[in-house]
Amino acid sequence: MNFKDKLLSFMKEEAYKPLTFNELLKVLEVEGKMKKALLIALNELEDEGKIIFTRTKRYGIPEKMNLVTGTLEGHQKGYAFLIADDKNLKDLFISPVDMNGAMHGDRVIVRPMKVSDDSKSPEGKVIRIIERANRYVIGTFQKSKYFGFVMPDDKRIAFDIFVPKEEFNNAQANNKVSVKITEWPDKRKNPEGKIVEVIGDIEDTKTHIEAVLLAHKIRQLFPQDVIKEAKRVSEEGIDEQEYKSRKDLRHLPIITIDGSDAKDLDDAIYAEKINDKEYKLGVHIADVTHYVKEDKKLDKEALKRATSIYLSDRVIPMLPKELSNGVCSLNPGEDKLALSVEMIINSEGKVIDYTIFESIVKSHYRMTYSEVTEIIENNKEELIQKYKEIVAMLKTMEELSLILRKKRDLRGAIDFEFPERKIITDESGKAIDVRKYERKTSNKIIEEFMLVCNETVAEHYYWLNMPFVYRIHEDPDEEKIYEFSKFIHNLGYTLKGNDVHPRELQQLLLKIKNTKEESVINNMMLRSLKKAIYSPDSSEHFGLAAQYYCHFTSPIRRYPDLQIHRIIKGQLKGKFSEKELEKLFQRTATVADQSSKMERIADEVERATDKIKIAEYMVDKVGEKYEGVISGVTSFGIFVELDNSVEGLVHISNMVDDYYIYDNEKKELFGQGSKRVFKIGDTVKIKVSNVSIAKAEIDFELI
């Protein structure tokens, strides 16, 4: 426990009363050079919002002073909710007059206020801003003769930002810009700022993609010193010592199976049937840690990014292409360093034996999902001839994957059968098609093999009691499951209770398969579950119904996998001292936190840019007619999803044939005169009436 943690524990003791700095010196018996260390620790704890320095110059814990620390979730109407750091506390409503200059995303300290009406949400008032979230804001610039203002893209920022004429920086009206806030808002005025970057014209799709990346602070380019290090390590050959010290698997017909456009191949597989009751499965993962050394420039940059981001027209990688597509990628016909897991699996899908070790592999074939599917499902003669050396192994892989899938089904794992959405772009990056494609046999083979490998590794290191990075998925909130249960009841389905096992949700998914409401219920169920995160502490993975789980199989594109590889290699060599283990426990907590945060950001970026690209695809479809399924009903209209996954809104103002009333319980719109009802799952015919690339919005009209 470090000095800060000790200080915090001391202040959390029941007997502690807020003390001045001098009183703390006396009570803690701090003398000499330690005085400065105490002051630094107090300042850092105050900056983090863990303690508060009062007007009477005393240090105390916010919760002991009836104060709550958290992050503001803003609304375009000016109010916000405080999402408390303490997850046991309810969100606090903050009215516009009680924001005290705080904005969406700011970390603040709030004083809860009494609410006389029990039906109201608890309210609060911002008394201190700990950390500003929006020093730079992305938005659209408008100007007059003497001043301008920026309308933020993020509608949760409730203020337009005033820009004096001398701070325009050559920005023109309708430019997308980045504005730096120079003065924060107060009760009497908006925030003020200066334009620091002109991103482009709002008519250009690329401008909006760039704006999303800037708004989320995505690191698109690698610093020169990182590229230099990447080039240097990628030019190093495999040392002779590695051939001697590692298990040589180059004779095995190991293969990779990926998408046709994938360049970062970090997993390869091999399988054989030992006898009627046992299979051998080898999962071989690129040994990225051999090239990315802890705390070197490459490693620090990789941790900042924590994940690769996959957009429709490009990849923003975690590692420079010299590594991700080059020396680390398990390209065919090349000797590669790997970390391997070989498992013996019985006919019930149980791993009865396994070994984890460093290896040298050579991929014999770089296969695509479509090729493997054509061989297994359609017996395509041309491909069978091309890959005759491994066709029997592919059949064995399918057999084993079905056994593993059955085992997961029996324990109740949830398997969302989402058709993947693919946005097709031309050479310039313009969206030219949007289509769905189903997960094929080949996708499921890789999925099952990676799942069993990840579980095996996670359980092994759990019982070794090593510092580790687990992938956990907590049980859903009862309240959200209750709301979901009400929702599906209106569609004719039921759940037994609010404390559900994943098996019950999986049974529901099987019931709705191939129904018109399948996509809608899939999406609503997903929203009702918590998001999986990384954690230094092991916990059951609800969705997979797995006791132990981690991410081990993608170190080229995910940092937790890279960190796990380091731990495994260190443990295999038996090199961790007690001090190193203590440091590693802290490291895994940092990695888990940063990786979870960056994964959320990557998801947001991918969703936001997909919406822009879909709007770009639909912009010349105005006037065209389609059939779709109602995917959402709100008080302001109905959302309709087309067969290719494109979703648009029929606004209630365009539903002019009747006066429609929204039923929140049934999630329906009801026509007063016509008695016409619009509910989720209904099929409707629509016409595309308007598309805005700038807002990433598509409007439909009912036919």
C-alpha positions in Angstrom: 0.0 0.0 0.0 1.5 3.4 -1.1 1.5 6.6 0.9 -1.7 7.9 -0.8 -3.6 4.7 0.0 -2.5 4.8 3.6 -3.6 8.4 3.9 -7.0 7.7 2.3 -7.5 4.7 4.6 -6.7 6.9 7.6 -9.3 9.5 6.6 -11.9 6.9 6.0 -11.7 5.7 9.6 -14.9 6.3 11.5 -13.2 8.4 14.2 -11.5 10.7 11.6 -12.7 14.4 11.6 -11.5 16.9 9.0 -8.0 18.2 10.0 -5.8 21.0 8.8 -2.3 20.3 7.2 -0.5 21.1 10.5 -2.9 18.9 12.5 -2.3 16.1 10.0 1.5 16.6 10.4 1.1 16.2 14.2 -1.3 13.2 14.2 0.7 11.3 11.6 4.0 12.3 13.2 5.4 13.5 9.9 8.7 15.4 10.0 11.5 16.7 7.7 11.4 15.7 4.0 8.2 13.8 4.5 6.2 17.0 4.9 6.6 17.7 1.2 5.5 14.1 0.4 2.4 14.5 2.5 1.5 17.8 0.8 2.0 16.2 -2.7 -0.2 13.2 -1.7 -2.9 15.5 -0.4 -2.9 17.6 -3.5 -3.1 14.5 -5.8 -6.0 13.1 -3.8 -7.8 16.4 -4.0 -7.2 16.5 -7.8 -8.7 13.0 -8.1 -11.7 14.1 -6.1 -11.0 11.5 -3.4 -10.7 14.1 -0.7 -11.8 17.7 -0.4 -10.1 20.8 1.0 -12.7 22.9 2.7 -13.0 26.7 3.1 -11.8 26.3 6.7 -8.6 24.7 5.2 -9.4 21.2 6.4 -9.0 17.9 4.6 -11.8 15.4 4.6 -13.6 12.6 2.7 -16.5 14.0 0.5 -19.0 11.3 1.5 -18.4 12.1 5.2 -19.4 15.7 4.4 -22.6 14.7 2.6 -20.9 15.3 -0.8 -20.8 13.1 -3.9 -18.0 12.9 -6.4 -18.7 11.8 -10.0 -19.0 12.6 -13.7 -21.6 14.7 -15.3 -23.8 13.3 -18.1 -25.1 16.4 -19.8 -28.3 17.1 -21.8 -28.8 19.6 -24.6 -31.5 21.4 -22.6 -28.8 22.4 -20.0 -29.4 20.0 -17.2 -27.3 17.0 -16.3 -27.1 13.9 -14.2 -24.2 13.1 -11.9 -23.0 9.5 -12.4 -21.4 8.9 -9.0 -18.1 7.2 -8.5 -19.8 5.1 -5.9 -21.9 2.7 -8.0 -24.2 2.1 -5.1 -25.5 5.7 -5.2 -28.4 6.8 -7.4 -27.8 9.3 -10.2 -28.4 12.9 -9.1 -30.3 15.4 -11.2 -28.6 18.7 -11.6 -30.8 21.6 -12.9 -29.2 24.2 -15.3 -29.1 26.8 -12.4 -27.2 24.4 -10.2 -24.5 23.5 -12.8 -22.2 26.4 -11.7 -20.3 26.5 -14.9 -19.8 22.8 -15.2 -20.3 21.0 -18.5 -20.9 17.5 -19.8 -18.1 15.1 -19.0 -16.6 17.2 -16.1 -15.6 15.5 -12.9 -17.3 17.4 -10.1 -18.2 17.4 -6.4 -22.0 17.7 -5.8 -24.0 18.5 -2.7 -27.2 16.5 -2.7 -30.3 18.5 -1.9 -33.4 17.3 -0.2 -36.4 16.5 -2.4 -39.8 16.8 -0.8 -41.7 14.9 -3.5 -40.9 11.2 -3.4 -41.7 10.8 -7.1 -38.8 13.1 -8.1 -35.2 12.0 -8.8 -32.8 13.1 -6.0 -31.2 16.4 -6.9 -27.9 18.1 -6.3 -25.8 21.2 -6.8 -22.3 21.4 -8.3 -20.0 22.9 -5.6 -16.6 22.2 -7.2 -15.2 21.2 -10.6 -12.4 18.7 -10.2 -11.4 18.2 -13.8 -12.6 19.7 -17.1 -13.4 17.2 -19.9 -13.9 19.6 -22.8 -10.9 21.8 -23.2 -11.3 21.3 -27.0 -14.7 21.0 -28.6 -15.5 19.9 -32.2 -18.4 21.6 -33.9 -19.8 23.7 -36.8 -18.7 27.3 -37.1 -21.1 30.2 -37.8 -20.1 33.8 -38.0 -21.3 37.3 -38.3 -19.4 40.5 -38.9 -17.9 40.9 -35.5 -18.1 37.5 -33.8 -18.7 33.8 -34.4 -19.9 30.8 -32.5 -19.3 27.0 -32.6 -22.3 24.7 -32.3 -20.9 21.5 -30.7 -21.4 18.2 -32.4 -21.9 16.6 -29.0 -25.4 17.6 -28.1 -24.7 16.9 -24.5 -22.7 20.1 -24.4 -25.5 22.5 -23.9 -23.7 25.7 -24.9 -22.7 27.2 -28.2 -19.1 28.5 -27.8 -18.6 32.3 -28.5 -15.6 33.1 -30.7 -14.3 36.7 -30.9 -13.4 37.9 -34.4 -9.7 38.0 -33.8 -9.8 34.2 -32.9 -11.5 33.0 -36.2 -8.1 31.6 -37.5 -9.4 31.8 -41.1 -12.5 29.6 -40.4 -15.4 30.1 -42.7 -19.1 29.7 -42.1 -20.1 26.0 -42.2 -16.6 24.8 -41.5 -16.2 21.9 -39.1 -13.7 23.2 -36.5 -11.9 22.4 -33.3 -12.2 25.2 -30.7 -10.2 25.6 -27.6 -12.2 26.9 -24.6 -10.4 30.0 -23.1 -13.2 31.0 -20.7 -15.6 28.6 -19.0 -19.4 29.3 -18.8 -21.1 30.8 -15.9 -24.7 31.8 -15.1 -24.5 34.9 -17.3 -22.5 33.9 -20.3 -21.6 31.1 -22.7 -18.1 29.6 -22.8 -15.6 31.5 -25.0 -12.9 30.0 -27.2 -10.6 30.3 -30.1 -10.5 28.2 -33.3 -7.3 26.1 -33.3 -8.0 23.9 -36.3 -10.2 24.0 -39.4 -11.2 20.4 -40.2 -13.1 20.9 -43.4 -16.4 21.8 -45.0 -19.5 20.2 -43.6 -20.6 19.0 -47.1 -17.6 16.6 -47.2 -18.1 13.2 -45.6 -14.4 12.9 -44.8 -14.7 16.1 -42.6 -17.3 14.4 -40.4 -15.2 11.2 -40.0 -12.2 13.3 -39.1 -14.3 15.3 -36.6 -15.4 12.0 -34.9 -11.8 10.9 -34.6 -10.6 14.3 -33.2 -13.6 14.5 -30.8 -12.6 11.2 -29.3 -8.9 12.1 -29.3 -8.0 9.1 -31.5 -4.2 8.9 -32.2 -4.2 8.4 -36.0 -0.5 8.9 -36.7 2.4 7.2 -34.8 5.1 9.5 -33.4 8.4 9.4 -35.4 10.4 7.8 -32.6 7.8 5.0 -32.3 8.0 4.4 -36.1 11.8 4.4 -35.9 11.7 1.8 -33.1 9.2 -0.3 -35.0 11.3 -0.3 -38.1 14.4 -1.3 -36.1 12.8 -4.3 -34.3 11.0 -5.4 -37.5 14.4 -5.7 -39.3 15.8 -8.0 -36.7 15.9 -11.7 -37.8 15.0 -14.5 -35.4 18.0 -15.2 -33.2 19.5 -18.7 -33.4 18.9 -19.0 -29.6 15.1 -18.8 -30.2 15.2 -21.8 -32.4 17.0 -23.7 -29.7 14.9 -22.7 -26.7 11.4 -22.9 -28.3 9.4 -25.9 -29.4 9.6 -26.2 -33.1 6.2 -26.7 -34.7 7.1 -25.8 -38.3 6.4 -29.3 -39.6 2.7 -29.1 -38.6 0.3 -27.9 -41.2 -0.8 -24.9 -39.1 -3.1 -22.5 -40.9 -4.7 -19.1 -40.4 -8.4 -18.3 -41.2 -9.3 -14.7 -41.5 -11.3 -12.2 -43.6 -10.0 -11.7 -47.2 -8.9 -8.2 -46.4 -7.2 -8.9 -43.0 -3.5 -8.1 -42.8 -2.9 -8.5 -39.1 -2.9 -12.3 -38.7 -2.3 -13.0 -35.0 -3.8 -16.5 -34.6 -3.2 -19.8 -36.3 -4.7 -23.2 -35.6 -4.0 -27.0 -36.0 -6.3 -29.9 -35.0 -6.2 -33.7 -35.2 -8.3 -36.5 -34.0 -6.3 -38.7 -31.7 -8.9 -41.4 -31.3 -12.7 -41.8 -31.2 -12.9 -39.9 -27.9 -10.1 -37.3 -28.0 -8.9 -34.4 -30.2 -5.8 -32.3 -30.1 -6.2 -28.6 -30.7 -3.3 -26.2 -31.1 -3.9 -22.5 -30.9 -0.8 -20.5 -31.9 -0.7 -16.8 -31.2 1.9 -14.2 -32.5 4.5 -13.5 -29.8 4.3 -9.7 -30.0 6.0 -9.2 -26.7 9.3 -10.4 -28.2 9.3 -7.2 -30.2 7.3 -4.8 -28.0 9.3 -4.6 -24.8 7.6 -3.2 -21.6 8.0 0.6 -21.1 9.8 1.1 -24.5 8.3 3.7 -26.9 6.3 1.1 -28.8 4.8 -0.3 -25.7 3.8 3.1 -24.2 2.2 4.1 -27.5 0.4 0.7 -27.7 -1.0 1.1 -24.1 -2.3 4.6 -24.9 -4.2 3.2 -27.9 -5.0 -0.1 -26.1 -6.9 -1.4 -29.2 -7.0 -1.2 -33.0 -10.0 0.6 -34.4 -11.7 -0.9 -37.4 -13.5 1.7 -39.7 -15.4 0.8 -42.9 -12.6 2.3 -45.0 -9.5 1.8 -42.9 -7.9 0.4 -39.7 -6.3 2.6 -37.1 -3.9 0.1 -35.6 -2.6 -0.3 -32.1 0.9 -1.1 -33.5 2.7 0.3 -36.5 2.2 -1.7 -39.8 5.8 -2.8 -39.7 4.7 -5.0 -36.7 0.9 -5.5 -37.2 1.1 -6.5 -40.9 4.8 -7.5 -40.9 7.1 -9.2 -38.4 4.4 -10.1 -35.9 1.7 -11.2 -38.4 1.6 -15.0 -39.0 2.0 -14.7 -42.8 2.2 -17.9 -44.8 5.5 -19.6 -45.4 7.4 -17.5 -42.9 9.1 -18.6 -39.6 7.3 -16.8 -36.7 7.7 -16.7 -33.0 4.5 -17.7 -31.2 3.0 -18.4 -27.8 1.1 -21.7 -28.1 -1.6 -23.6 -26.2 -2.0 -27.2 -27.1 -5.2 -28.9 -25.6 -6.5 -32.4 -25.5 -10.3 -32.2 -25.7 -12.6 -35.1 -25.1 -15.8 -35.9 -27.0 -17.9 -33.9 -24.5 -15.8 -30.8 -25.2 -13.9 -30.9 -21.9 -10.2 -29.9 -21.9 -8.6 -32.9 -20.1 -5.0 -31.8 -20.6 -3.1 -28.8 -22.0 0.3 -27.2 -22.2 1.3 -23.5 -22.7 4.7 -22.8 -24.2 6.8 -20.7 -26.5 7.1 -21.9 -30.0 8.3 -21.4 -33.6 5.6 -21.9 -36.2 5.2 -21.6 -40.0 1.7 -21.0 -41.4 1.2 -23.4 -44.3 -1.9 -21.7 -45.7 -3.5 -18.3 -45.4 -7.1 -19.2 -45.7 -10.2 -17.0 -45.8 -13.6 -17.6 -44.1 -15.3 -17.9 -47.4 -12.9 -20.5 -48.7 -13.2 -22.7 -45.6 -17.0 -22.4 -45.7 -17.1 -23.4 -49.4 -15.0 -26.5 -48.7 -17.0 -27.6 -45.6 -20.5 -26.7 -46.6 -20.4 -26.9 -50.4 -17.6 -29.4 -51.1 -16.2 -27.0 -53.8 -14.0 -29.2 -55.9 -11.6 -26.5 -57.1 -10.8 -25.5 -53.5 -10.7 -29.1 -52.3 -7.9 -29.7 -54.8 -6.1 -26.5 -53.9 -6.1 -27.4 -50.2 -6.0 -31.2 -50.4 -3.3 -31.4 -47.7 -5.6 -30.0 -45.1 -9.2 -30.8 -46.2 -9.4 -33.7 -43.7 -8.1 -31.4 -40.9 -10.8 -28.8 -41.8 -13.5 -31.5 -41.4 -11.9 -32.4 -38.0 -12.0 -28.8 -37.0 -15.7 -28.5 -37.9 -16.4 -31.7 -35.9 -14.5 -30.4 -32.8 -16.1 -26.9 -33.0 -19.6 -28.4 -33.0 -18.6 -30.4 -29.8 -17.3 -27.3 -28.1 -20.4 -25.3 -29.2 -22.7 -28.1 -27.8 -20.9 -27.9 -24.5 -21.4 -24.1 -24.3 -25.0 -24.5 -25.2 -25.5 -27.0 -22.4 -24.0 -24.7 -19.8 -26.3 -21.9 -21.1 -24.0 -19.4 -22.9 -25.7 -16.7 -24.8 -25.1 -16.7 -28.5 -26.3 -13.6 -30.4 -26.9 -14.6 -34.0 -26.4 -11.1 -35.2 -25.8 -10.9 -39.0 -22.7 -8.7 -39.3 -23.1 -5.4 -41.2 -20.6 -4.7 -43.9 -20.2 -1.2 -45.4 -18.6 -1.5 -48.8 -16.4 1.4 -49.9 -14.8 2.2 -53.3 -11.1 3.2 -53.8 -11.8 6.7 -52.6 -13.4 5.5 -49.4 -17.0 6.4 -50.5 -19.7 4.1 -49.3 -21.3 2.3 -52.2 -23.2 -0.5 -50.5 -24.5 -1.7 -47.1 -25.2 -5.3 -46.6 -25.7 -8.0 -44.0 -23.8 -11.2 -43.9 -24.3 -14.2 -41.7 -21.6 -15.9 -39.6 -20.6 -19.0 -41.5 -19.2 -22.3 -40.4 -15.6 -21.1 -40.7 -16.3 -18.1 -38.5 -17.8 -20.4 -35.8 -14.8 -22.7 -35.9 -12.4 -19.9 -35.1 -14.8 -18.5 -32.5 -15.1 -21.8 -30.6 -11.3 -22.4 -30.7 -10.5 -19.0 -29.4 -13.1 -19.2 -26.7 -11.8 -22.5 -25.4 -8.2 -21.3 -25.5 -9.0 -18.1 -23.6 -10.9 -20.0 -20.9 -8.1 -22.5 -20.5 -5.4 -19.8 -20.1 -7.6 -17.8 -17.7 -8.3 -20.8 -15.5 -4.7 -21.9 -15.4 -3.5 -18.5 -14.2 -6.3 -18.1 -11.8 -5.2 -21.2 -9.9 -1.6 -20.1 -10.0 -2.8 -16.9 -8.2 -0.8 -14.7 -10.6 -1.5 -11.1 -11.4 -3.6 -11.2 -14.5 -6.0 -9.3 -16.8 -9.4 -11.1 -16.9 -12.3 -10.4 -19.2 -15.4 -10.3 -17.0 -19.1 -9.7 -17.7 -21.2 -9.0 -14.6 -24.7 -10.1 -14.0 -27.3 -7.7 -15.4 -29.2 -5.2 -13.2 -32.6 -6.6 -12.1 -34.3 -3.3 -13.0 -33.0 -3.6 -16.6 -34.1 -7.2 -16.9 -37.5 -6.3 -15.5 -37.9 -3.6 -18.2 -36.7 -6.1 -20.9 -39.2 -8.6 -19.6 -42.0 -6.1 -19.8 -40.9 -5.2 -23.4 -40.9 -8.8 -24.7 -44.2 -9.6 -22.9 -45.9 -7.2 -25.3 -44.4 -9.3 -28.1 -45.8 -12.5 -26.6 -42.6 -13.8 -24.8 -41.9 -14.2 -21.1 -39.0 -14.6 -18.7 -39.4 -16.5 -15.4 -38.0 -13.7 -13.1 -35.6 -10.8 -12.9 -32.8 -12.9 -11.5 -32.1 -14.7 -14.8 -29.5 -17.3 -15.8 -27.9 -16.8 -19.2 -29.5 -20.1 -20.3 -33.0 -18.6 -20.1 -31.9 -15.7 -22.3 -30.4 -18.1 -24.8 -33.6 -20.1 -24.9 -35.5 -16.9 -25.7 -33.0 -16.2 -28.6 -33.8 -19.7 -30.0 -37.5 -19.1 -29.8 -37.3 -15.8 -31.7 -35.0 -17.2 -34.4 -36.2 -16.3 -37.9 -39.2 -14.2 -36.6 -39.8 -10.6 -37.7 -39.0 -9.4 -34.2 -35.7 -11.3 -33.9 -33.4 -8.3 -34.6 -35.3 -6.0 -32.3 -35.3 -8.4 -29.3 -31.6 -9.2 -29.9 -30.8 -5.5 -29.7 -33.0 -4.9 -26.7 -31.5 -7.9 -24.8 -28.0 -6.6 -25.6 -28.8 -3.2 -24.2 -30.3 -4.8 -21.0 -27.0 -6.6 -20.3 -23.9 -4.9 -18.8 -20.8 -4.4 -21.0 -18.0 -6.8 -20.6 -14.8 -5.2 -19.2 -11.2 -6.0 -18.3 -10.4 -6.5 -14.7 -7.4 -7.6 -12.5 -9.8 -9.7 -10.5 -11.5 -12.8 -11.9 -15.2 -13.0 -12.0 -17.7 -15.0 -13.9 -18.5 -14.0 -17.5 -22.3 -13.9 -17.6 -22.8 -13.9 -21.4 -20.5 -16.9 -21.9 -21.6 -18.6 -18.7 -17.9 -19.1 -18.1 -16.2 -19.2 -14.7 -12.9 -17.9 -16.0 -12.2 -15.9 -19.1 -9.6 -13.7 -20.6 -8.4 -12.3 -23.9 -5.2 -14.0 -25.0 -5.6 -14.6 -28.7 -5.2 -11.1 -30.3 -2.0 -9.3 -29.0 -1.5 -7.4 -32.3 -4.7 -5.5 -31.9 -5.6 -5.7 -28.1 -3.3 -4.6 -25.3 -4.7 -6.9 -22.6 -3.6 -9.9 -24.7 -0.2 -8.4 -25.0 0.0 -7.9 -21.2 -1.1 -11.5 -20.6 1.6 -12.8 -22.9 4.2 -10.9 -20.8 2.9 -12.5 -17.6 2.8 -16.0 -19.2 6.4 -15.7 -20.6 7.7 -14.4 -17.2 6.0 -17.2 -15.4 7.3 -19.8 -17.8 10.8 -18.6 -17.1 10.1 -18.4 -13.4 11.5 -14.9 -13.1 9.1 -12.9 -10.8 10.4 -11.8 -7.5 8.0 -10.7 -4.7 8.7 -7.0 -5.6 8.1 -7.7 -9.3 4.8 -9.4 -8.5 3.6 -6.4 -6.4 4.5 -4.1 -9.3 2.7 -6.5 -11.7 -0.5 -6.4 -9.6 -0.5 -2.6 -10.0 0.3 -2.9 -13.7 -2.6 -5.2 -14.4 -5.1 -2.8 -12.7 -3.8 0.0 -14.9 -3.9 -2.0 -18.1 -7.5 -3.3 -17.3 -8.7 0.2 -16.6 -7.1 1.8 -19.7 -8.1 -1.0 -22.0 -11.7 -0.9 -20.9 -11.8 2.9 -21.4 -10.3 2.7 -24.9 -12.5 -0.2 -25.9 -15.6 1.9 -25.1 -14.1 4.8 -27.1 -13.3 2.5 -30.1 -16.9 1.2 -30.0 -18.3 4.8 -30.0 -16.0 5.8 -32.9 -16.9 2.7 -34.9 -20.7 3.3 -34.4 -20.5 7.0 -35.1 -18.4 6.6 -38.3 -20.7 3.8 -39.5 -23.7 6.0 -39.2 -22.0 8.7 -41.3 -21.0 6.2 -43.9 -24.5 4.7 -44.0 -25.9 8.2 -44.5 -23.4 8.8 -47.3 -24.7 5.6 -49.0 -28.3 6.6 -48.6 -27.9 10.2 -49.7 -28.8 9.5 -53.3 -31.6 7.1 -52.3 -34.0 10.0 -51.4 -37.4 9.2 -53.0 -36.8 5.4 -53.2 -39.3 3.0 -51.5 -38.5 0.0 -49.3 -40.1 -2.4 -46.9 -38.8 -2.5 -43.4 -39.5 -3.6 -39.8 -40.3 -1.2 -37.0 -37.3 -1.5 -34.7 -38.2 1.2 -32.1 -41.2 3.2 -31.1 -40.9 6.5 -29.2 -43.0 9.5 -28.4 -41.5 11.4 -31.4 -41.9 8.7 -34.0 -41.0 5.2 -35.2 -37.6 3.8 -36.2 -37.7 1.4 -39.2 -34.9 -1.0 -40.1 -34.5 -2.1 -43.7 -33.4 -5.5 -44.8 -29.8 -4.3 -45.3 -29.7 -3.1 -41.6 -30.1 0.7 -42.6 -32.3 2.4 -40.0 -34.3 5.6 -40.3 -36.9 7.6 -38.4 -40.4 8.3 -39.4 -41.0 11.5 -37.3 -44.4 11.8 -35.7 -44.8 15.2 -37.4 -44.9 13.4 -40.8 -47.6 10.9 -39.6 -50.3 13.3 -40.8 -53.2 10.8 -41.3 -54.2 10.8 -37.7 -53.3 12.1 -34.2 -51.0 9.5 -32.6 -50.6 8.9 -28.8 -47.6 7.1 -27.4 -48.2 4.2 -24.9 -45.0 3.9 -22.8 -46.0 0.6 -21.3 -46.7 -1.2 -24.6 -44.1 0.9 -26.5 -46.8 1.6 -29.2 -48.2 4.6 -31.1 -52.0 4.5 -31.2 -54.1 6.5 -33.8 -57.0 8.2 -32.0 -59.3 8.2 -35.0 -58.1 5.3 -37.2 -57.3 3.0 -34.2 -54.2 2.2 -36.2 -51.3 0.8 -34.0 -47.6 0.9 -34.7 -45.6 -1.5 -32.6 -42.1 -3.1 -32.7 -41.8 -5.9 -35.2 -44.5 -4.6 -37.5 -43.7 -4.6 -41.2 -44.2 -1.2 -43.0 -43.5 0.4 -46.3 -41.5 3.6 -46.4 -40.0 6.2 -48.7 -36.7 7.8 -48.0 -37.6 11.5 -47.5 -34.3 13.1 -46.3 -30.7 12.2 -45.5 -28.2 14.4 -43.6 -24.6 13.3 -43.7 -23.7 16.2 -41.3 -26.1 14.8 -38.6 -25.8 11.2 -39.7 -29.6 11.0 -39.8 -32.0 9.3 -42.2 -35.7 10.3 -42.4 -38.4 8.1 -43.7 -42.1 8.7 -44.6 -44.7 6.0 -44.4 -46.3 5.0 -47.6 
